[in-house]
Every structure is written in C-alpha cells, then in structure tokens.
C-alpha cells in the first residue's frame, strides 16, 4: 500500500492508496468524464485526471 496526496475538486489535499485508487478508476471510470466520490471528496475524472493518476502510479 502506497499513499499519495491528490487534490479534490474543492482544492483539498486528500491521501489515497494509489494502487486501489487507480484500479478503481480503471474499472469504473475508464473513459469519458465522470465524478468519483472518495470519503466525501469529489473528483472529476477525465483523461487529464487519469493521466495524472497513472503518472503517480508509475512513480512507485
């Protein structure tokens, strides 16, 4: 488990497990533009966001 900080739609820094987070995005938010909720925080998931998460994941 590797924790990283990402910024939600409100500008708050949230700590997530990058492995679980990326797996979820790959399964449920793999295309288009959607909203993801994580512990009361919202993220607009689009290709730019997916690329950002992939870069964080690849840094492990």
N, CA, C and O atoms as a Tripos MOL2 file, in Angstrom:
@<TRIPOS>MOLECULE
protein
  240   239    60     0     0
PROTEIN
NO_CHARGES

@<TRIPOS>ATOM
      1 N           0.8540   -1.1830    0.0000 N.3       1 UNK1
      2 CA          0.0000    0.0000    0.0000 C.3       1 UNK1
      3 C           0.8950    1.2390    0.0000 C.2       1 UNK1
      4 O           1.7770    1.3950    0.8440 O.2       1 UNK1
      5 N           0.6390    2.1100   -0.9710 N.am      2 UNK2
      6 CA          1.4210    3.3360   -1.0640 C.3       2 UNK2
      7 C           0.4660    4.5140   -1.1330 C.2       2 UNK2
      8 O          -0.3630    4.6110   -2.0390 O.2       2 UNK2
      9 N           0.5940    5.4000   -0.1700 N.am      3 UNK3
     10 CA         -0.2840    6.5660   -0.0830 C.3       3 UNK3
     11 C           0.3310    7.7430   -0.8290 C.2       3 UNK3
     12 O           1.5350    7.9920   -0.7580 O.2       3 UNK3
     13 N          -0.5300    8.4570   -1.5430 N.am      4 UNK4
     14 CA         -0.1440    9.6930   -2.2100 C.3       4 UNK4
     15 C          -1.2220   10.7340   -1.9440 C.2       4 UNK4
     16 O          -2.3510   10.3870   -1.5960 O.2       4 UNK4
     17 N          -0.8800   11.9980   -2.1040 N.am      5 UNK5
     18 CA         -1.8530   13.0750   -1.9380 C.3       5 UNK5
     19 C          -2.2850   13.5740   -3.3090 C.2       5 UNK5
     20 O          -1.4680   13.8430   -4.1890 O.2       5 UNK5
     21 N          -3.6000   13.6880   -3.4540 N.am      6 UNK6
     22 CA         -4.1750   14.2660   -4.6590 C.3       6 UNK6
     23 C          -5.1600   15.3450   -4.2450 C.2       6 UNK6
     24 O          -5.6180   15.3740   -3.1030 O.2       6 UNK6
     25 N          -5.4840   16.2280   -5.1750 N.am      7 UNK7
     26 CA         -6.3650   17.3550   -4.8760 C.3       7 UNK7
     27 C          -7.7650   17.0810   -5.4020 C.2       7 UNK7
     28 O          -7.9440   16.7260   -6.5670 O.2       7 UNK7
     29 N          -8.7670   17.2510   -4.5190 N.am      8 UNK8
     30 CA        -10.1550   17.0450   -4.9460 C.3       8 UNK8
     31 C         -10.6690   18.2830   -5.6740 C.2       8 UNK8
     32 O          -9.9420   19.2650   -5.8270 O.2       8 UNK8
     33 N         -11.9180   18.2340   -6.1220 N.am      9 UNK9
     34 CA        -12.5000   19.3330   -6.8910 C.3       9 UNK9
     35 C         -12.6320   20.6270   -6.0900 C.2       9 UNK9
     36 O         -12.7680   21.6990   -6.6790 O.2       9 UNK9
     37 N         -12.5940   20.5490   -4.7720 N.am     10 UNK10
     38 CA        -12.6940   21.7390   -3.9170 C.3      10 UNK10
     39 C         -11.3310   22.2970   -3.5390 C.2      10 UNK10
     40 O         -11.2480   23.3130   -2.8480 O.2      10 UNK10
     41 N         -10.2430   21.6350   -3.9910 N.am     11 UNK11
     42 CA         -8.8960   22.1160   -3.6900 C.3      11 UNK11
     43 C          -8.2970   21.5290   -2.4280 C.2      11 UNK11
     44 O          -7.2380   21.9740   -1.9850 O.2      11 UNK11
     45 N          -8.9550   20.5330   -1.8350 N.am     12 UNK12
     46 CA         -8.4430   19.8890   -0.6280 C.3      12 UNK12
     47 C          -7.4610   18.7780   -1.0120 C.2      12 UNK12
     48 O          -7.7040   18.0360   -1.9640 O.2      12 UNK12
     49 N          -6.3600   18.6640   -0.2770 N.am     13 UNK13
     50 CA         -5.4180   17.5730   -0.4920 C.3      13 UNK13
     51 C          -5.8970   16.3480    0.2710 C.2      13 UNK13
     52 O          -6.1210   16.4020    1.4800 O.2      13 UNK13
     53 N          -6.0510   15.2440   -0.4490 N.am     14 UNK14
     54 CA         -6.5740   14.0110    0.1070 C.3      14 UNK14
     55 C          -5.5330   12.9130   -0.0770 C.2      14 UNK14
     56 O          -4.9260   12.7990   -1.1420 O.2      14 UNK14
     57 N          -5.3270   12.1110    0.9560 N.am     15 UNK15
     58 CA         -4.3910   10.9970    0.8770 C.3      15 UNK15
     59 C          -5.1560    9.7390    0.4580 C.2      15 UNK15
     60 O          -6.1610    9.3820    1.0730 O.2      15 UNK15
     61 N          -4.6700    9.0690   -0.5970 N.am     16 UNK16
     62 CA         -5.3070    7.8550   -1.0930 C.3      16 UNK16
     63 C          -4.2530    6.7730   -1.3000 C.2      16 UNK16
     64 O          -3.0690    7.0630   -1.4670 O.2      16 UNK16
     65 N          -4.7030    5.5280   -1.2860 N.am     17 UNK17
     66 CA         -3.8600    4.3970   -1.6640 C.3      17 UNK17
     67 C          -3.8520    4.3740   -3.1890 C.2      17 UNK17
     68 O          -4.8680    4.0500   -3.8050 O.2      17 UNK17
     69 N          -2.7240    4.7120   -3.8040 N.am     18 UNK18
     70 CA         -2.6590    4.8770   -5.2500 C.3      18 UNK18
     71 C          -2.9860    3.5870   -5.9940 C.2      18 UNK18
     72 O          -3.5730    3.6390   -7.0750 O.2      18 UNK18
     73 N          -2.6240    2.4440   -5.4470 N.am     19 UNK19
     74 CA         -2.9050    1.1710   -6.1170 C.3      19 UNK19
     75 C          -4.4160    0.9230   -6.2020 C.2      19 UNK19
     76 O          -4.9350    0.6030   -7.2710 O.2      19 UNK19
     77 N          -5.1120    1.0680   -5.0810 N.am     20 UNK20
     78 CA         -6.5630    0.8610   -5.0590 C.3      20 UNK20
     79 C          -7.2900    1.9290   -5.8770 C.2      20 UNK20
     80 O          -8.2520    1.6380   -6.5880 O.2      20 UNK20
     81 N          -6.8140    3.1600   -5.7630 N.am     21 UNK21
     82 CA         -7.4590    4.2680   -6.4650 C.3      21 UNK21
     83 C          -7.3590    4.0680   -7.9780 C.2      21 UNK21
     84 O          -8.3580    4.2090   -8.6830 O.2      21 UNK21
     85 N          -6.1730    3.7430   -8.4820 N.am     22 UNK22
     86 CA         -6.0040    3.5290   -9.9230 C.3      22 UNK22
     87 C          -6.8080    2.3270  -10.3930 C.2      22 UNK22
     88 O          -7.4160    2.3740  -11.4620 O.2      22 UNK22
     89 N          -6.8220    1.2590   -9.6180 N.am     23 UNK23
     90 CA         -7.5890    0.0720  -10.0010 C.3      23 UNK23
     91 C          -9.0700    0.4290  -10.1410 C.2      23 UNK23
     92 O          -9.7260    0.0130  -11.0960 O.2      23 UNK23
     93 N          -9.5920    1.1990   -9.1880 N.am     24 UNK24
     94 CA        -10.9920    1.6160   -9.2490 C.3      24 UNK24
     95 C         -11.2550    2.4700  -10.4930 C.2      24 UNK24
     96 O         -12.2450    2.2600  -11.1940 O.2      24 UNK24
     97 N         -10.3720    3.4290  -10.7660 N.am     25 UNK25
     98 CA        -10.5550    4.2760  -11.9430 C.3      25 UNK25
     99 C         -10.5370    3.4340  -13.2180 C.2      25 UNK25
    100 O         -11.3430    3.6520  -14.1220 O.2      25 UNK25
    101 N          -9.6180    2.4760  -13.2850 N.am     26 UNK26
    102 CA         -9.5260    1.6110  -14.4710 C.3      26 UNK26
    103 C         -10.8030    0.7940  -14.6640 C.2      26 UNK26
    104 O         -11.2220    0.5520  -15.7960 O.2      26 UNK26
    105 N         -11.4160    0.3730  -13.5690 N.am     27 UNK27
    106 CA        -12.6290   -0.4470  -13.6500 C.3      27 UNK27
    107 C         -13.8980    0.3590  -13.9280 C.2      27 UNK27
    108 O         -14.7300   -0.0500  -14.7380 O.2      27 UNK27
    109 N         -14.0460    1.4950  -13.2620 N.am     28 UNK28
    110 CA        -15.3220    2.2070  -13.2810 C.3      28 UNK28
    111 C         -15.3060    3.5720  -13.9730 C.2      28 UNK28
    112 O         -16.3660    4.1280  -14.2600 O.2      28 UNK28
    113 N         -14.1320    4.1120  -14.2420 N.am     29 UNK29
    114 CA        -14.0300    5.4610  -14.8310 C.3      29 UNK29
    115 C         -13.0190    5.4520  -15.9760 C.2      29 UNK29
    116 O         -12.1890    6.3560  -16.0760 O.2      29 UNK29
    117 N         -13.0830    4.4340  -16.8420 N.am     30 UNK30
    118 CA        -12.0320    4.2490  -17.8400 C.3      30 UNK30
    119 C         -12.1560    5.1310  -19.0760 C.2      30 UNK30
    120 O         -11.2270    5.1820  -19.8830 O.2      30 UNK30
    121 N         -13.2790    5.8260  -19.2450 N.am     31 UNK31
    122 CA        -13.4180    6.7130  -20.4040 C.3      31 UNK31
    123 C         -14.4220    7.8140  -20.0960 C.2      31 UNK31
    124 O         -15.1850    7.7380  -19.1330 O.2      31 UNK31
    125 N         -14.4000    8.8250  -20.9300 N.am     32 UNK32
    126 CA        -15.3270    9.9360  -20.7600 C.3      32 UNK32
    127 C         -14.9980   10.7880  -19.5520 C.2      32 UNK32
    128 O         -13.8700   10.7870  -19.0590 O.2      32 UNK32
    129 N         -15.9960   11.5120  -19.0840 N.am     33 UNK33
    130 CA        -15.8540   12.3800  -17.9200 C.3      33 UNK33
    131 C         -16.9190   11.9860  -16.8990 C.2      33 UNK33
    132 O         -18.1160   12.0340  -17.1820 O.2      33 UNK33
    133 N         -16.4640   11.5970  -15.7100 N.am     34 UNK34
    134 CA        -17.3630   11.1700  -14.6480 C.3      34 UNK34
    135 C         -16.9360   11.8110  -13.3330 C.2      34 UNK34
    136 O         -15.8940   12.4610  -13.2520 O.2      34 UNK34
    137 N         -17.7500   11.6180  -12.3180 N.am     35 UNK35
    138 CA        -17.4260   12.1030  -10.9740 C.3      35 UNK35
    139 C         -17.1590   10.8880  -10.0840 C.2      35 UNK35
    140 O         -17.9210    9.9210  -10.0880 O.2      35 UNK35
    141 N         -16.0710   10.9530   -9.3260 N.am     36 UNK36
    142 CA        -15.7450    9.9000   -8.3640 C.3      36 UNK36
    143 C         -15.8260   10.4980   -6.9700 C.2      36 UNK36
    144 O         -15.3040   11.5850   -6.7210 O.2      36 UNK36
    145 N         -16.4780    9.7880   -6.0660 N.am     37 UNK37
    146 CA        -16.5690   10.2050   -4.6510 C.3      37 UNK37
    147 C         -15.6790    9.2970   -3.8270 C.2      37 UNK37
    148 O         -15.7340    8.0740   -3.9550 O.2      37 UNK37
    149 N         -14.8620    9.9000   -2.9840 N.am     38 UNK38
    150 CA        -13.9420    9.1640   -2.1130 C.3      38 UNK38
    151 C         -14.0220    9.7860   -0.7280 C.2      38 UNK38
    152 O         -13.5040   10.8810   -0.5090 O.2      38 UNK38
    153 N         -14.6690    9.0960    0.2110 N.am     39 UNK39
    154 CA        -14.7760    9.5800    1.5890 C.3      39 UNK39
    155 C         -15.2980   11.0120    1.6820 C.2      39 UNK39
    156 O         -14.7700   11.8250    2.4410 O.2      39 UNK39
    157 N         -16.3310   11.3120    0.9110 N.am     40 UNK40
    158 CA        -16.9290   12.6410    0.9580 C.3      40 UNK40
    159 C         -16.2320   13.6870    0.1110 C.2      40 UNK40
    160 O         -16.6130   14.8570    0.1460 O.2      40 UNK40
    161 N         -15.2240   13.2980   -0.6450 N.am     41 UNK41
    162 CA        -14.4990   14.2040   -1.5320 C.3      41 UNK41
    163 C         -14.8000   13.7990   -2.9690 C.2      41 UNK41
    164 O         -14.9190   12.6150   -3.2850 O.2      41 UNK41
    165 N         -14.9220   14.8010   -3.8330 N.am     42 UNK42
    166 CA        -15.3220   14.5440   -5.2230 C.3      42 UNK42
    167 C         -14.1950   14.8950   -6.1820 C.2      42 UNK42
    168 O         -13.4830   15.8840   -6.0100 O.2      42 UNK42
    169 N         -14.0580   14.0480   -7.2010 N.am     43 UNK43
    170 CA        -13.0360   14.2200   -8.2200 C.3      43 UNK43
    171 C         -13.6800   14.1120   -9.5880 C.2      43 UNK43
    172 O         -14.4050   13.1540   -9.8560 O.2      43 UNK43
    173 N         -13.4270   15.0800  -10.4590 N.am     44 UNK44
    174 CA        -13.8560   14.9720  -11.8440 C.3      44 UNK44
    175 C         -12.8220   14.1110  -12.5560 C.2      44 UNK44
    176 O         -11.6520   14.4790  -12.6590 O.2      44 UNK44
    177 N         -13.2680   12.9640  -13.0440 N.am     45 UNK45
    178 CA        -12.3690   12.0170  -13.6900 C.3      45 UNK45
    179 C         -12.5230   12.1640  -15.2020 C.2      45 UNK45
    180 O         -13.5440   11.7890  -15.7780 O.2      45 UNK45
    181 N         -11.4910   12.7140  -15.8280 N.am     46 UNK46
    182 CA        -11.4240   12.8300  -17.2750 C.3      46 UNK46
    183 C         -10.0450   12.3190  -17.7010 C.2      46 UNK46
    184 O          -9.2870   11.8260  -16.8650 O.2      46 UNK46
    185 N          -9.7150   12.4280  -18.9730 N.am     47 UNK47
    186 CA         -8.4420   11.8660  -19.4240 C.3      47 UNK47
    187 C          -7.2530   12.5440  -18.7580 C.2      47 UNK47
    188 O          -6.2680   11.8740  -18.4500 O.2      47 UNK47
    189 N          -7.3150   13.8240  -18.5320 N.am     48 UNK48
    190 CA         -6.2280   14.5440  -17.8550 C.3      48 UNK48
    191 C          -6.0220   13.9910  -16.4390 C.2      48 UNK48
    192 O          -4.8860   13.7680  -16.0200 O.2      48 UNK48
    193 N          -7.1110   13.7730  -15.7070 N.am     49 UNK49
    194 CA         -7.0240   13.2280  -14.3490 C.3      49 UNK49
    195 C          -6.4900   11.7970  -14.3810 C.2      49 UNK49
    196 O          -5.6410   11.4370  -13.5650 O.2      49 UNK49
    197 N          -6.9810   10.9710  -15.3220 N.am     50 UNK50
    198 CA         -6.4840    9.5960  -15.4380 C.3      50 UNK50
    199 C          -4.9860    9.5810  -15.7270 C.2      50 UNK50
    200 O          -4.2580    8.7530  -15.1780 O.2      50 UNK50
    201 N          -4.5230   10.4840  -16.5800 N.am     51 UNK51
    202 CA         -3.0840   10.5710  -16.8840 C.3      51 UNK51
    203 C          -2.2820   10.9570  -15.6450 C.2      51 UNK51
    204 O          -1.2000   10.4200  -15.4100 O.2      51 UNK51
    205 N          -2.8120   11.8830  -14.8550 N.am     52 UNK52
    206 CA         -2.1430   12.3120  -13.6220 C.3      52 UNK52
    207 C          -2.0150   11.1340  -12.6480 C.2      52 UNK52
    208 O          -0.9530   10.9190  -12.0640 O.2      52 UNK52
    209 N          -3.1000   10.3780  -12.4790 N.am     53 UNK53
    210 CA         -3.0820    9.2180  -11.5750 C.3      53 UNK53
    211 C          -2.1150    8.1560  -12.0920 C.2      53 UNK53
    212 O          -1.3860    7.5480  -11.3090 O.2      53 UNK53
    213 N          -2.1030    7.9300  -13.4000 N.am     54 UNK54
    214 CA         -1.1770    6.9510  -13.9880 C.3      54 UNK54
    215 C           0.2710    7.3570  -13.7200 C.2      54 UNK54
    216 O           1.1000    6.5070  -13.3950 O.2      54 UNK54
    217 N           0.5850    8.6570  -13.8540 N.am     55 UNK55
    218 CA          1.9490    9.1250  -13.5730 C.3      55 UNK55
    219 C           2.3270    8.8970  -12.1140 C.2      55 UNK55
    220 O           3.4470    8.4750  -11.8280 O.2      55 UNK55
    221 N           1.4120    9.1700  -11.1880 N.am     56 UNK56
    222 CA          1.6720    8.9180   -9.7740 C.3      56 UNK56
    223 C           1.8690    7.4270   -9.5270 C.2      56 UNK56
    224 O           2.7560    7.0330   -8.7690 O.2      56 UNK56
    225 N           1.0520    6.6040  -10.1590 N.am     57 UNK57
    226 CA          1.1500    5.1460  -10.0170 C.3      57 UNK57
    227 C           2.4820    4.6340  -10.5600 C.2      57 UNK57
    228 O           3.1160    3.7770   -9.9440 O.2      57 UNK57
    229 N           2.9070    5.1520  -11.7070 N.am     58 UNK58
    230 CA          4.1490    4.7090  -12.3440 C.3      58 UNK58
    231 C           5.3980    5.1040  -11.5570 C.2      58 UNK58
    232 O           6.4680    4.5460  -11.7970 O.2      58 UNK58
    233 N           5.2900    6.0430  -10.6360 N.am     59 UNK59
    234 CA          6.4190    6.5050   -9.8410 C.3      59 UNK59
    235 C           6.7680    5.5700   -8.6870 C.2      59 UNK59
    236 O           7.7200    5.8270   -7.9490 O.2      59 UNK59
    237 N           6.0050    4.4830   -8.5250 N.am     60 UNK60
    238 CA          6.2680    3.5970   -7.3870 C.3      60 UNK60
    239 C           7.5390    2.8050   -7.5250 C.2      60 UNK60
    240 O           7.8780    2.0220   -6.6380 O.2      60 UNK60
@<TRIPOS>BOND
     1     1     2 1
     2     2     3 1
     3     3     4 2
     4     3     5 am
     5     5     6 1
     6     6     7 1
     7     7     8 2
     8     7     9 am
     9     9    10 1
    10    10    11 1
    11    11    12 2
    12    11    13 am
    13    13    14 1
    14    14    15 1
    15    15    16 2
    16    15    17 am
    17    17    18 1
    18    18    19 1
    19    19    20 2
    20    19    21 am
    21    21    22 1
    22    22    23 1
    23    23    24 2
    24    23    25 am
    25    25    26 1
    26    26    27 1
    27    27    28 2
    28    27    29 am
    29    29    30 1
    30    30    31 1
    31    31    32 2
    32    31    33 am
    33    33    34 1
    34    34    35 1
    35    35    36 2
    36    35    37 am
    37    37    38 1
    38    38    39 1
    39    39    40 2
    40    39    41 am
    41    41    42 1
    42    42    43 1
    43    43    44 2
    44    43    45 am
    45    45    46 1
    46    46    47 1
    47    47    48 2
    48    47    49 am
    49    49    50 1
    50    50    51 1
    51    51    52 2
    52    51    53 am
    53    53    54 1
    54    54    55 1
    55    55    56 2
    56    55    57 am
    57    57    58 1
    58    58    59 1
    59    59    60 2
    60    59    61 am
    61    61    62 1
    62    62    63 1
    63    63    64 2
    64    63    65 am
    65    65    66 1
    66    66    67 1
    67    67    68 2
    68    67    69 am
    69    69    70 1
    70    70    71 1
    71    71    72 2
    72    71    73 am
    73    73    74 1
    74    74    75 1
    75    75    76 2
    76    75    77 am
    77    77    78 1
    78    78    79 1
    79    79    80 2
    80    79    81 am
    81    81    82 1
    82    82    83 1
    83    83    84 2
    84    83    85 am
    85    85    86 1
    86    86    87 1
    87    87    88 2
    88    87    89 am
    89    89    90 1
    90    90    91 1
    91    91    92 2
    92    91    93 am
    93    93    94 1
    94    94    95 1
    95    95    96 2
    96    95    97 am
    97    97    98 1
    98    98    99 1
    99    99   100 2
   100    99   101 am
   101   101   102 1
   102   102   103 1
   103   103   104 2
   104   103   105 am
   105   105   106 1
   106   106   107 1
   107   107   108 2
   108   107   109 am
   109   109   110 1
   110   110   111 1
   111   111   112 2
   112   111   113 am
   113   113   114 1
   114   114   115 1
   115   115   116 2
   116   115   117 am
   117   117   118 1
   118   118   119 1
   119   119   120 2
   120   119   121 am
   121   121   122 1
   122   122   123 1
   123   123   124 2
   124   123   125 am
   125   125   126 1
   126   126   127 1
   127   127   128 2
   128   127   129 am
   129   129   130 1
   130   130   131 1
   131   131   132 2
   132   131   133 am
   133   133   134 1
   134   134   135 1
   135   135   136 2
   136   135   137 am
   137   137   138 1
   138   138   139 1
   139   139   140 2
   140   139   141 am
   141   141   142 1
   142   142   143 1
   143   143   144 2
   144   143   145 am
   145   145   146 1
   146   146   147 1
   147   147   148 2
   148   147   149 am
   149   149   150 1
   150   150   151 1
   151   151   152 2
   152   151   153 am
   153   153   154 1
   154   154   155 1
   155   155   156 2
   156   155   157 am
   157   157   158 1
   158   158   159 1
   159   159   160 2
   160   159   161 am
   161   161   162 1
   162   162   163 1
   163   163   164 2
   164   163   165 am
   165   165   166 1
   166   166   167 1
   167   167   168 2
   168   167   169 am
   169   169   170 1
   170   170   171 1
   171   171   172 2
   172   171   173 am
   173   173   174 1
   174   174   175 1
   175   175   176 2
   176   175   177 am
   177   177   178 1
   178   178   179 1
   179   179   180 2
   180   179   181 am
   181   181   182 1
   182   182   183 1
   183   183   184 2
   184   183   185 am
   185   185   186 1
   186   186   187 1
   187   187   188 2
   188   187   189 am
   189   189   190 1
   190   190   191 1
   191   191   192 2
   192   191   193 am
   193   193   194 1
   194   194   195 1
   195   195   196 2
   196   195   197 am
   197   197   198 1
   198   198   199 1
   199   199   200 2
   200   199   201 am
   201   201   202 1
   202   202   203 1
   203   203   204 2
   204   203   205 am
   205   205   206 1
   206   206   207 1
   207   207   208 2
   208   207   209 am
   209   209   210 1
   210   210   211 1
   211   211   212 2
   212   211   213 am
   213   213   214 1
   214   214   215 1
   215   215   216 2
   216   215   217 am
   217   217   218 1
   218   218   219 1
   219   219   220 2
   220   219   221 am
   221   221   222 1
   222   222   223 1
   223   223   224 2
   224   223   225 am
   225   225   226 1
   226   226   227 1
   227   227   228 2
   228   227   229 am
   229   229   230 1
   230   230   231 1
   231   231   232 2
   232   231   233 am
   233   233   234 1
   234   234   235 1
   235   235   236 2
   236   235   237 am
   237   237   238 1
   238   238   239 1
   239   239   240 2
@<TRIPOS>SUBSTRUCTURE
     1 UNK1         2 RESIDUE 1 A UNK
     2 UNK2         6 RESIDUE 1 A UNK
     3 UNK3        10 RESIDUE 1 A UNK
     4 UNK4        14 RESIDUE 1 A UNK
     5 UNK5        18 RESIDUE 1 A UNK
     6 UNK6        22 RESIDUE 1 A UNK
     7 UNK7        26 RESIDUE 1 A UNK
     8 UNK8        30 RESIDUE 1 A UNK
     9 UNK9        34 RESIDUE 1 A UNK
    10 UNK10       38 RESIDUE 1 A UNK
    11 UNK11       42 RESIDUE 1 A UNK
    12 UNK12       46 RESIDUE 1 A UNK
    13 UNK13       50 RESIDUE 1 A UNK
    14 UNK14       54 RESIDUE 1 A UNK
    15 UNK15       58 RESIDUE 1 A UNK
    16 UNK16       62 RESIDUE 1 A UNK
    17 UNK17       66 RESIDUE 1 A UNK
    18 UNK18       70 RESIDUE 1 A UNK
    19 UNK19       74 RESIDUE 1 A UNK
    20 UNK20       78 RESIDUE 1 A UNK
    21 UNK21       82 RESIDUE 1 A UNK
    22 UNK22       86 RESIDUE 1 A UNK
    23 UNK23       90 RESIDUE 1 A UNK
    24 UNK24       94 RESIDUE 1 A UNK
    25 UNK25       98 RESIDUE 1 A UNK
    26 UNK26      102 RESIDUE 1 A UNK
    27 UNK27      106 RESIDUE 1 A UNK
    28 UNK28      110 RESIDUE 1 A UNK
    29 UNK29      114 RESIDUE 1 A UNK
    30 UNK30      118 RESIDUE 1 A UNK
    31 UNK31      122 RESIDUE 1 A UNK
    32 UNK32      126 RESIDUE 1 A UNK
    33 UNK33      130 RESIDUE 1 A UNK
    34 UNK34      134 RESIDUE 1 A UNK
    35 UNK35      138 RESIDUE 1 A UNK
    36 UNK36      142 RESIDUE 1 A UNK
    37 UNK37      146 RESIDUE 1 A UNK
    38 UNK38      150 RESIDUE 1 A UNK
    39 UNK39      154 RESIDUE 1 A UNK
    40 UNK40      158 RESIDUE 1 A UNK
    41 UNK41      162 RESIDUE 1 A UNK
    42 UNK42      166 RESIDUE 1 A UNK
    43 UNK43      170 RESIDUE 1 A UNK
    44 UNK44      174 RESIDUE 1 A UNK
    45 UNK45      178 RESIDUE 1 A UNK
    46 UNK46      182 RESIDUE 1 A UNK
    47 UNK47      186 RESIDUE 1 A UNK
    48 UNK48      190 RESIDUE 1 A UNK
    49 UNK49      194 RESIDUE 1 A UNK
    50 UNK50      198 RESIDUE 1 A UNK
    51 UNK51      202 RESIDUE 1 A UNK
    52 UNK52      206 RESIDUE 1 A UNK
    53 UNK53      210 RESIDUE 1 A UNK
    54 UNK54      214 RESIDUE 1 A UNK
    55 UNK55      218 RESIDUE 1 A UNK
    56 UNK56      222 RESIDUE 1 A UNK
    57 UNK57      226 RESIDUE 1 A UNK
    58 UNK58      230 RESIDUE 1 A UNK
    59 UNK59      234 RESIDUE 1 A UNK
    60 UNK60      238 RESIDUE 1 A UNK
